[in-house]
Amino acid sequence: MTKSKTFYSKISYGLLAILFLVFYGSIIPIFLTDGISINIISLFVMVSLVYGFIVYLFFNTTYTITPQYLIIKCGFIRYKPIPIKNITSIAKSSNVISSPAASFDRIEIRYGKFDEIILSPKNKSEFAAYLKQLNPKIENRIEN
């Protein structure tokens, strides 16, 4: 019997840097024109809390494969488990839609009739091979 295995999301530090610039870049002009005030400090604290939450999600995104399910967890957010028997294909993806993927190096998993999810496991090949071991009918298009 196959045991559960957890894969961590690959993290794009470039994406984190872009988010940092977007979040904190908006505060700099305000600071330069208005100086330090209680409003600027409050804004900085609020932006820092939101950015900290995003960083938490980035570093705590996991994909656990059990004998029956793919379980996706992004921080404390849990997605509906995907039955491995329903997965039809795994392929590389350049789709940038919001998803439980902390990197631009992504894969697309199709399951059911029309469902899909975008993920970014650190080791895509091992991840796909492990799923295919549990469901040989999965079309693995990672290596193409």
C-alpha positions in Angstrom: 0.0 0.0 0.0 1.3 3.5 -0.9 1.7 5.9 1.9 0.9 9.7 1.9 3.5 12.0 0.6 3.7 15.8 1.0 5.1 18.1 -1.7 5.9 21.8 -0.9 5.1 24.6 -3.4 8.0 26.1 -5.3 8.4 29.7 -4.2 9.1 32.5 -6.7 11.2 35.1 -4.8 10.8 37.4 -7.8 7.0 37.3 -7.3 7.5 38.1 -3.6 9.7 41.0 -4.6 7.1 42.3 -7.1 4.4 42.1 -4.4 6.8 43.9 -1.9 7.3 46.7 -4.4 3.6 47.0 -5.1 2.6 47.0 -1.4 5.4 49.2 0.0 6.0 51.3 -3.2 2.7 53.1 -2.7 3.7 54.2 0.8 7.0 55.9 -0.2 5.5 58.9 -2.1 3.1 59.5 0.8 5.9 59.4 3.3 8.0 61.8 1.2 5.3 64.3 0.9 3.6 64.0 4.3 6.5 62.8 6.5 6.0 60.5 9.5 2.5 60.7 11.0 0.1 58.4 12.8 -1.7 57.8 9.5 1.5 56.8 7.7 2.4 54.4 10.6 -1.1 52.9 10.6 -0.9 52.4 6.8 2.5 50.8 7.1 1.3 48.4 9.8 -1.8 47.5 7.8 0.3 46.9 4.6 2.8 44.9 6.6 0.1 42.6 8.0 -1.4 41.9 4.6 2.1 41.3 3.1 3.0 39.1 6.0 -0.1 37.1 5.5 0.8 36.6 1.8 4.3 35.5 2.7 2.8 33.0 5.3 0.6 31.6 2.5 3.6 31.3 0.1 5.7 29.3 2.6 2.9 27.1 3.8 1.4 25.8 0.6 1.5 22.0 0.4 0.2 19.3 -1.8 -0.4 16.0 0.0 -1.0 12.9 -2.0 -2.8 10.1 -0.1 -3.7 6.8 -1.7 -7.1 8.2 -2.6 -6.8 12.0 -2.7 -4.8 15.0 -3.6 -5.1 17.4 -0.7 -4.2 21.1 -1.3 -3.4 23.4 1.6 -2.5 27.0 1.3 -1.7 28.2 4.9 -4.9 27.6 6.8 -7.0 27.5 3.6 -7.9 23.9 2.6 -9.2 23.1 -0.8 -11.7 20.4 -1.5 -9.7 17.1 -1.8 -9.4 15.9 -5.4 -10.0 12.1 -5.9 -6.9 10.8 -7.6 -9.1 8.4 -9.7 -10.7 11.5 -11.3 -7.4 13.1 -12.4 -7.1 12.8 -16.2 -3.9 14.8 -17.0 -1.0 16.8 -15.7 0.7 19.4 -17.9 3.0 22.4 -17.7 1.2 25.7 -17.5 2.0 29.4 -17.9 -1.4 30.5 -16.7 -1.1 33.3 -14.1 -4.6 33.0 -12.6 -4.8 33.1 -8.9 -4.2 29.6 -7.5 -2.5 27.7 -4.7 0.8 28.1 -6.5 3.6 30.3 -5.0 5.6 30.3 -8.2 5.3 31.0 -12.0 6.7 27.5 -12.6 3.3 25.8 -12.7 1.5 22.7 -13.7 -2.2 22.2 -14.5 -4.1 19.3 -13.2 -7.3 18.4 -15.0 -9.9 16.2 -13.2 -13.5 15.3 -13.5 -15.2 16.5 -16.7 -14.2 20.1 -16.9 -12.3 20.9 -13.6 -8.7 22.1 -13.4 -6.3 23.5 -10.8 -3.0 25.2 -11.1 -0.2 24.1 -8.7 3.6 24.6 -8.4 5.3 21.7 -6.6 9.0 22.0 -6.1 9.7 18.7 -7.9 7.1 18.5 -10.7 8.4 15.3 -12.2 8.4 13.4 -8.9 4.9 14.8 -8.1 3.5 13.7 -11.5 5.1 10.3 -11.2 3.7 9.7 -7.8 0.2 10.6 -8.9 0.6 8.3 -12.0 1.7 5.5 -9.8 -1.6 5.7 -8.0 -3.6 6.3 -11.2 -1.9 4.9 -14.3 -4.6 6.4 -16.5 -3.3 10.0 -15.9 -1.8 11.5 -19.0 1.6 12.9 -17.9 2.6 15.8 -20.2 5.2 17.3 -17.8 8.3 16.1 -19.6 7.1 17.2 -23.1 
